[in-house]
Amino acid sequence: MTSKKDVIESTLFDIYDRIGIDTPSNHDDILEYCYDDVCECADPENWHSGDVAIAFRRWIEKDVIS
């Protein structure tokens, strides 16, 4: 059985591919952030790739100072 973290990682690779970037050198940090975000914010049983995309967006925006 594929773990939740493995599915999130695969989804991140798809996102990188779609936006035309190589796998970032800090991929492991991004994965941890997105995994934690999906576990905390998404439906525990019915989460999907959109939840991972939202988590990735949150990771990008987290250091932006308003």
Secondary structure by P-SEA (a helix, b strand, c coil): cccaaaaaaaaaaaaaaaaccccccaaaaaaaaaaaaaacccccccccaaaaaaaaaaaaaccccc
